[in-house]
Amino acid sequence: MSASQPRPPQTGLYAANTRGPRRRRTRADLLHLPRSVAVSHMRRAQEAASAPNFPPAAFFAPAAILKWARHYLAYVIREKHFFPHHTASPQNAMYDLLDENGSDHVRIALAGDWGTGTDEAANVAKQMLTFDPHFTLHIGDVYYVGDPIEVNENCLGICNPINNYNPVLWPVGTLGSFAMNGNHEMYANGIGYFDVFLPRLGLRRDGLMLGQQTSFFCLQNAHWRLIAVDTGYNSTGIPVLEQIPLLNKLAFIGGNCRLPKPSTDWLQEIVIPHPEEPDPRGIVVLSHQQYYSGFESDFRKPARQLFAAGVKGPVLWFWGHEHRFAGYDLFGKDQLKAYGRCVGHGGMPLGIRRPSRNPQPKFWDGRKGLGGLGVNGHVNLEFKGRELHADYVDLNGTKLVEESWAAPGDGTVQLLACKKVINDPDFHGPL
């Protein structure tokens, strides 16, 4: 995108207060939201049909039904946004993981499932900025359906005149910001994500955002590579049929989160053009959907594609999608082995649920906050030479877990230390 794109301001753009007192959307407004295109469009329509500044009251009002039909049918009959090739980026979607002085001491604040427009999301954003990050990364999901209006309201600090809530602004690092694609962005065919959000992101130069042209990217230096892949683009399936239980489990009906061909071409042509010559750098993978889980289902196709492209691991892998905070020992149901870190607790309401399947997490947050819901948060990453330090922090600034990692120079990632910092019996492990 053009370098003339202004950077997102650090305060919201508040219009005149003409429709009564304002407040933000609450987490209760987002409770019991299933992973369903039709239901997400319905929740959006219900909110639009309700009185300004109030949660959905007209659940089956004619106005809500009509709005739902208009928006959902528009989604059904309209094709997905085209998937940009790496050549759309002047850098081929490759960026330096360096600070303003060109050194490899870099700070990154990362959050997932953040785009809710809630006070919790706003507080997480404030905590991210206290880290003074060089870069900020969002690993996907803007609610309810990530269309242009919701991207403006929940990410860019621009008021939605329909509900008149106070908007929320995604924090921008001193050198830039990147966002990944999630399933909710694709509930509006990716239009809001590709056409509205990405042009306001990317590298930051002289106060301007240069734009992020692709939904996949790599940040790299002499010791580390952060490879972000798009599992959201193919996370939705055949409209209507994908809403039918059991039927939506079939790969050709429900989404399997496979990486689109332009992104696998990028992996093979740009990121790892010579797999016979192993890259010595440690790899951190970023995706929206999980590779594996002790709580929910798996999405294994992207891991197979990464391995086939030359990502051999072990890797450190951050994902969201599941609305919780949890971490795992080295595991993988396929050839690629990964230390999984679920950080989908940026803004959505978090239900408290014990793990029920393998692999069992090494640690997970079972604390209850306001309203009996879980506690939101994010992760701070500090790269320094071959070392990586990760601090997991909640929305109140409480540090939960500290980790130390190393890139030993053989293409692997090693966990050096993992320490529980918070003293709370409802935060489970590690010792």
C-alpha positions as CSV (number, residue, x, y, z in Angstrom):
1,M,0.0,0.0,0.0
2,S,1.0,3.6,-0.4
3,A,3.4,5.1,2.1
4,S,1.0,8.0,2.4
5,Q,-1.3,5.9,4.6
6,P,-1.5,7.6,8.0
7,R,-0.6,5.5,11.0
8,P,-3.5,4.6,13.4
9,P,-3.7,7.4,15.9
10,Q,-3.0,6.5,19.5
11,T,-6.4,7.9,20.6
12,G,-9.8,7.0,19.2
13,L,-11.7,9.1,16.7
14,Y,-14.8,10.0,18.7
15,A,-17.8,11.5,16.8
16,A,-20.2,13.9,18.4
17,N,-22.3,12.2,21.1
18,T,-25.8,12.4,19.5
19,R,-27.3,9.1,20.5
20,G,-27.1,9.1,24.3
21,P,-24.4,8.0,26.7
22,R,-21.7,5.7,25.4
23,R,-20.1,2.6,26.7
24,R,-18.1,-0.2,25.2
25,R,-19.4,-3.6,24.3
26,T,-19.0,-6.0,27.2
27,R,-17.7,-9.6,27.2
28,A,-21.3,-10.7,28.1
29,D,-22.4,-9.5,24.6
30,L,-20.0,-12.0,23.1
31,L,-20.8,-15.0,25.4
32,H,-21.9,-18.3,23.8
33,L,-20.8,-17.2,20.3
34,P,-20.3,-20.4,18.4
35,R,-17.9,-20.7,15.5
36,S,-20.6,-20.3,12.9
37,V,-20.8,-17.8,10.0
38,A,-24.6,-17.6,10.2
39,V,-24.8,-17.1,14.0
40,S,-22.0,-14.5,13.9
41,H,-24.0,-12.6,11.2
42,M,-27.1,-12.9,13.4
43,R,-25.4,-11.5,16.4
44,R,-24.2,-8.6,14.4
45,A,-27.7,-8.0,13.1
46,Q,-29.2,-8.3,16.5
47,E,-26.9,-5.6,17.9
48,A,-27.7,-3.3,15.0
49,A,-31.4,-3.7,15.6
50,S,-31.1,-3.0,19.3
51,A,-31.2,0.4,20.9
52,P,-27.8,2.3,20.8
53,N,-25.3,1.4,23.4
54,F,-27.2,-1.7,24.6
55,P,-26.5,-5.4,24.1
56,P,-28.8,-7.3,21.7
57,A,-32.4,-7.2,23.0
58,A,-34.3,-7.8,19.7
59,F,-33.1,-11.3,19.2
60,F,-35.8,-12.2,16.7
61,A,-37.2,-8.9,15.8
62,P,-38.2,-8.5,12.1
63,A,-35.5,-5.8,11.8
64,A,-32.8,-8.2,13.1
65,I,-34.0,-11.0,10.8
66,L,-33.9,-8.7,7.8
67,K,-30.5,-7.4,8.6
68,W,-29.2,-10.9,9.1
69,A,-30.6,-12.1,5.8
70,R,-29.1,-9.2,4.0
71,H,-25.6,-9.6,5.5
72,Y,-25.5,-13.4,5.5
73,L,-26.8,-13.8,2.0
74,A,-24.3,-11.2,0.8
75,Y,-21.6,-13.3,2.3
76,V,-23.0,-16.5,0.7
77,I,-23.2,-15.1,-2.9
78,R,-20.0,-13.0,-2.8
79,E,-16.6,-14.6,-3.4
80,K,-13.9,-14.4,-0.9
81,H,-11.4,-11.6,-1.2
82,F,-8.6,-12.6,-3.6
83,F,-5.5,-14.0,-1.8
84,P,-2.6,-11.7,-2.4
85,H,0.7,-13.1,-3.7
86,H,4.0,-12.4,-2.0
87,T,4.9,-10.1,-5.0
88,A,2.2,-7.7,-3.7
89,S,4.7,-6.8,-1.0
90,P,7.8,-4.7,-1.9
91,Q,9.8,-6.9,0.5
92,N,8.2,-10.2,-0.6
93,A,6.6,-10.3,2.8
94,M,10.1,-10.6,4.4
95,Y,11.0,-8.0,7.1
96,D,14.0,-7.4,9.4
97,L,13.7,-8.5,13.0
98,L,15.9,-5.6,14.1
99,D,15.5,-2.5,16.3
100,E,15.8,1.1,15.3
101,N,19.6,0.8,15.5
102,G,19.9,-2.3,13.5
103,S,20.6,-4.6,16.4
104,D,18.9,-7.9,17.1
105,H,17.5,-6.8,20.5
106,V,13.8,-6.6,19.6
107,R,10.6,-6.4,21.6
108,I,7.3,-7.8,20.3
109,A,3.9,-7.7,22.0
110,L,1.5,-10.4,20.7
111,A,-2.2,-10.9,21.3
112,G,-4.8,-13.2,19.9
113,D,-8.6,-13.0,19.5
114,W,-8.4,-9.4,20.6
115,G,-10.8,-7.6,18.2
116,T,-13.9,-7.5,20.4
117,G,-14.3,-3.8,21.2
118,T,-14.5,-4.5,25.0
119,D,-12.9,-2.8,28.0
120,E,-10.8,-5.9,28.4
121,A,-9.4,-5.6,24.9
122,A,-8.6,-1.9,25.6
123,N,-6.8,-2.8,28.8
124,V,-4.8,-5.5,27.1
125,A,-3.8,-2.9,24.5
126,K,-2.6,-0.6,27.2
127,Q,-0.6,-3.4,28.8
128,M,1.0,-4.2,25.4
129,L,2.2,-0.6,25.1
130,T,3.8,-0.6,28.5
131,F,6.3,-3.0,27.1
132,D,7.4,-0.3,24.6
133,P,7.3,-2.9,21.8
134,H,9.1,-2.4,18.5
135,F,6.4,-4.5,16.8
136,T,2.9,-5.6,17.8
137,L,1.3,-8.7,16.3
138,H,-2.4,-9.8,16.3
139,I,-2.9,-13.4,15.4
140,G,-6.5,-13.1,14.3
141,D,-10.2,-12.7,14.9
142,V,-12.2,-9.5,14.8
143,Y,-15.8,-9.9,16.0
144,Y,-18.5,-10.5,15.1
145,V,-17.7,-11.0,11.4
146,G,-14.7,-8.7,10.8
147,D,-16.4,-6.5,8.2
148,P,-15.2,-3.0,7.5
149,I,-17.4,-1.4,10.1
150,E,-16.3,-3.8,12.8
151,V,-12.6,-3.5,11.8
152,N,-12.9,0.3,12.2
153,E,-14.7,0.0,15.5
154,N,-12.8,-2.8,17.2
155,C,-9.3,-2.1,15.7
156,L,-8.9,1.4,14.3
157,G,-10.6,3.5,16.9
158,I,-13.4,4.7,14.6
159,C,-16.9,5.0,15.9
160,N,-19.7,2.9,14.5
161,P,-22.7,5.2,14.2
162,I,-25.2,2.3,14.6
163,N,-24.3,1.3,18.1
164,N,-22.3,4.4,19.3
165,Y,-20.0,2.4,21.5
166,N,-16.6,3.8,22.3
167,P,-14.3,2.3,19.8
168,V,-11.0,0.5,20.6
169,L,-7.6,1.1,19.0
170,W,-5.1,-1.7,18.2
171,P,-1.7,-0.7,19.6
172,V,1.1,0.0,17.2
173,G,4.8,-0.7,17.9
174,T,7.5,1.9,17.4
175,L,8.6,0.2,14.2
176,G,5.4,-1.4,13.0
177,S,2.5,-3.7,13.5
178,F,1.2,-6.8,11.7
179,A,-2.1,-8.7,11.8
180,M,-3.0,-12.2,10.8
181,N,-6.2,-13.6,9.3
182,G,-8.8,-15.5,11.4
183,N,-12.0,-17.3,10.7
184,H,-14.1,-14.4,11.9
185,E,-12.5,-12.1,9.4
186,M,-13.5,-14.6,6.7
187,Y,-17.1,-14.5,7.9
188,A,-17.2,-11.3,5.8
189,N,-15.1,-12.8,3.0
190,G,-12.0,-11.1,4.3
191,I,-13.0,-7.7,2.9
192,G,-12.5,-5.8,6.2
193,Y,-9.3,-7.5,6.9
194,F,-7.6,-7.2,3.5
195,D,-9.0,-3.8,2.4
196,V,-9.4,-1.9,5.7
197,F,-7.1,-3.3,8.4
198,L,-4.0,-4.3,6.5
199,P,-3.4,-0.9,4.8
200,R,-3.2,0.7,8.2
201,L,-0.4,-1.7,9.4
202,G,3.0,-2.9,8.3
203,L,6.3,-1.1,8.9
204,R,6.2,2.4,10.5
205,R,8.4,5.0,8.9
206,D,8.5,8.7,9.9
207,G,5.1,8.4,11.6
208,L,3.4,6.7,8.6
209,M,2.3,3.1,8.2
210,L,3.5,1.6,4.9
211,G,0.8,-1.1,4.8
212,Q,0.8,-4.8,5.1
213,Q,0.1,-6.4,1.7
214,T,-0.2,-10.1,2.6
215,S,-1.8,-12.2,5.3
216,F,1.5,-14.1,5.7
217,F,4.9,-12.7,6.5
218,C,8.3,-13.4,8.0
219,L,10.3,-11.4,10.5
220,Q,13.9,-12.5,10.6
221,N,17.5,-11.7,11.8
222,A,20.7,-13.7,12.0
223,H,19.4,-16.0,14.7
224,W,15.6,-16.1,14.5
225,R,12.7,-16.4,12.0
226,L,9.1,-15.6,12.9
227,I,7.0,-17.2,10.2
228,A,3.3,-16.2,10.2
229,V,0.9,-18.3,8.1
230,D,-2.7,-17.8,7.1
231,T,-4.9,-20.7,8.5
232,G,-8.0,-18.4,8.5
233,Y,-8.5,-18.1,4.7
234,N,-9.6,-21.7,4.3
235,S,-11.2,-22.0,7.8
236,T,-14.8,-21.7,6.5
237,G,-16.5,-24.2,4.4
238,I,-19.6,-24.5,2.1
239,P,-22.2,-22.0,3.2
240,V,-25.3,-23.5,4.9
241,L,-23.8,-27.1,4.8
242,E,-21.0,-26.1,7.2
243,Q,-23.6,-25.3,9.8
244,I,-24.9,-28.9,10.0
245,P,-23.3,-30.9,12.9
246,L,-21.3,-33.9,11.8
247,L,-21.6,-33.0,8.2
248,N,-19.3,-30.0,8.8
249,K,-16.6,-32.4,10.0
250,L,-16.1,-33.6,6.5
251,A,-13.0,-31.9,5.0
252,F,-14.7,-31.0,1.7
253,I,-17.6,-29.3,3.6
254,G,-16.1,-27.7,6.7
255,G,-12.9,-25.7,6.5
256,N,-9.6,-27.5,7.1
257,C,-7.4,-24.4,7.5
258,R,-5.0,-25.5,4.7
259,L,-2.5,-22.9,3.7
260,P,-3.4,-21.3,0.3
261,K,-1.1,-22.1,-2.6
262,P,0.4,-18.6,-2.9
263,S,1.6,-18.9,0.7
264,T,3.1,-22.4,0.2
265,D,4.8,-21.1,-2.9
266,W,6.2,-18.2,-0.8
267,L,7.5,-20.7,1.7
268,Q,9.2,-22.7,-1.0
269,E,10.5,-19.9,-3.2
270,I,11.3,-17.1,-0.7
271,V,11.5,-18.4,2.8
272,I,13.1,-21.8,2.3
273,P,14.3,-21.9,-1.3
274,H,17.1,-24.5,-0.6
275,P,15.7,-27.1,1.8
276,E,18.8,-29.3,1.1
277,E,20.8,-26.6,2.9
278,P,19.2,-26.4,6.4
279,D,18.8,-22.9,7.8
280,P,20.5,-22.7,11.2
281,R,18.0,-20.1,12.7
282,G,15.4,-21.0,15.3
283,I,11.8,-20.8,14.0
284,V,8.7,-19.3,15.7
285,V,5.5,-20.2,13.9
286,L,2.4,-18.0,14.2
287,S,-1.1,-19.0,13.1
288,H,-4.6,-18.3,14.1
289,Q,-5.8,-21.9,14.4
290,Q,-4.2,-24.5,16.7
291,Y,-2.0,-27.3,15.5
292,Y,-3.1,-29.5,18.5
293,S,-5.0,-29.0,21.8
294,G,-5.8,-30.5,25.1
295,F,-9.2,-28.9,25.0
296,E,-10.5,-28.8,21.4
297,S,-10.0,-30.4,18.0
298,D,-6.8,-30.2,15.9
299,F,-5.9,-28.6,12.6
300,R,-3.0,-30.7,11.3
301,K,-3.0,-29.8,7.6
302,P,-0.9,-26.6,8.0
303,A,1.8,-28.4,10.0
304,R,2.1,-31.0,7.2
305,Q,2.4,-28.2,4.6
306,L,5.1,-26.4,6.7
307,F,7.1,-29.6,7.1
308,A,6.8,-30.3,3.4
309,A,8.1,-26.8,2.7
310,G,11.2,-27.4,4.8
311,V,10.2,-26.3,8.3
312,K,11.5,-29.3,10.2
313,G,11.6,-28.1,13.8
314,P,11.3,-28.4,16.7
315,V,9.6,-25.0,16.6
316,L,7.9,-22.7,19.1
317,W,4.3,-22.2,17.8
318,F,1.9,-19.4,19.0
319,W,-1.8,-19.7,18.1
320,G,-5.2,-18.4,19.1
321,H,-8.7,-19.5,18.1
322,E,-9.2,-21.2,21.4
323,H,-10.2,-18.5,23.9
324,R,-7.7,-19.4,26.7
325,F,-4.1,-19.3,27.7
326,A,-2.2,-22.6,27.8
327,G,1.2,-24.0,27.0
328,Y,2.5,-27.5,26.1
329,D,5.6,-29.5,26.1
330,L,7.1,-30.5,22.7
331,F,4.4,-32.4,20.8
332,G,3.1,-33.1,17.3
333,K,0.8,-35.6,15.8
334,D,2.6,-35.4,12.5
335,Q,6.3,-35.0,11.6
336,L,6.6,-31.4,12.7
337,K,7.1,-31.1,16.5
338,A,6.2,-27.9,18.3
339,Y,6.1,-26.3,21.7
340,G,2.5,-25.0,21.5
341,R,1.4,-21.8,23.1
342,C,-2.3,-20.9,23.0
343,V,-2.7,-17.1,23.5
344,G,-6.3,-16.6,22.3
345,H,-7.2,-14.7,25.5
346,G,-6.8,-11.1,24.1
347,G,-10.4,-9.9,24.3
348,M,-13.0,-12.6,24.1
349,P,-14.9,-14.0,27.2
350,L,-13.0,-17.0,28.5
351,G,-14.8,-20.0,29.8
352,I,-13.1,-22.1,32.4
353,R,-12.7,-25.6,31.3
354,R,-10.3,-28.4,32.3
355,P,-8.3,-30.1,29.6
356,S,-10.0,-33.3,28.5
357,R,-7.7,-34.9,25.9
358,N,-4.1,-35.4,25.0
359,P,-1.7,-33.7,25.0
360,Q,-2.3,-32.3,28.4
361,P,-1.0,-28.8,28.8
362,K,2.1,-28.0,30.8
363,F,0.3,-24.9,32.2
364,W,-3.1,-23.3,31.8
365,D,-5.0,-20.4,33.4
366,G,-8.1,-21.5,35.3
367,R,-8.5,-18.2,37.2
368,K,-11.9,-16.5,37.3
369,G,-12.2,-12.8,37.0
370,L,-15.2,-10.5,36.8
371,G,-18.5,-12.3,36.0
372,G,-16.9,-15.7,36.6
373,L,-15.1,-15.5,33.3
374,G,-11.4,-16.1,32.7
375,V,-8.7,-13.4,32.7
376,N,-7.6,-11.8,29.5
377,G,-4.0,-11.1,28.6
378,H,-1.1,-11.2,26.1
379,V,2.5,-12.2,25.7
380,N,5.7,-10.1,25.5
381,L,8.6,-11.5,23.5
382,E,12.1,-10.1,23.8
383,F,14.7,-11.3,21.3
384,K,18.4,-10.7,22.1
385,G,20.9,-12.5,20.0
386,R,20.3,-16.3,20.2
387,E,18.1,-15.8,23.3
388,L,14.3,-15.2,23.5
389,H,12.5,-14.3,26.7
390,A,8.7,-14.6,26.9
391,D,6.6,-13.0,29.6
392,Y,2.9,-13.9,29.7
393,V,1.0,-11.0,31.3
394,D,-2.7,-10.5,32.1
395,L,-4.8,-7.4,31.5
396,N,-4.0,-6.1,35.0
397,G,-0.2,-6.3,34.4
398,T,0.2,-9.4,36.5
399,K,3.0,-11.6,35.2
400,L,1.9,-15.3,35.0
401,V,4.8,-17.3,33.4
402,E,8.4,-16.5,32.4
403,E,10.2,-18.5,29.7
404,S,13.7,-18.5,28.3
405,W,14.4,-20.0,24.8
406,A,17.5,-20.4,22.7
407,A,18.2,-20.8,19.0
408,P,21.4,-23.0,19.2
409,G,22.2,-22.6,15.6
410,D,21.1,-25.9,14.2
411,G,17.6,-25.0,13.1
412,T,15.9,-26.0,16.3
413,V,14.4,-24.1,19.3
414,Q,15.3,-25.1,22.8
415,L,13.3,-24.4,26.0
416,L,15.8,-23.3,28.7
417,A,13.4,-22.5,31.5
418,C,9.7,-22.2,32.2
419,K,8.7,-20.7,35.5
420,K,5.3,-19.9,37.0
421,V,5.5,-16.5,38.6
422,I,1.9,-15.9,39.8
423,N,1.0,-17.5,43.1
424,D,-2.6,-18.6,42.6
425,P,-3.9,-22.2,43.0
426,D,-6.2,-21.7,40.0
427,F,-3.3,-21.2,37.7
428,H,-2.1,-24.7,36.9
429,G,1.6,-25.4,36.5
430,P,4.5,-25.2,35.7
431,L,6.4,-25.6,39.0
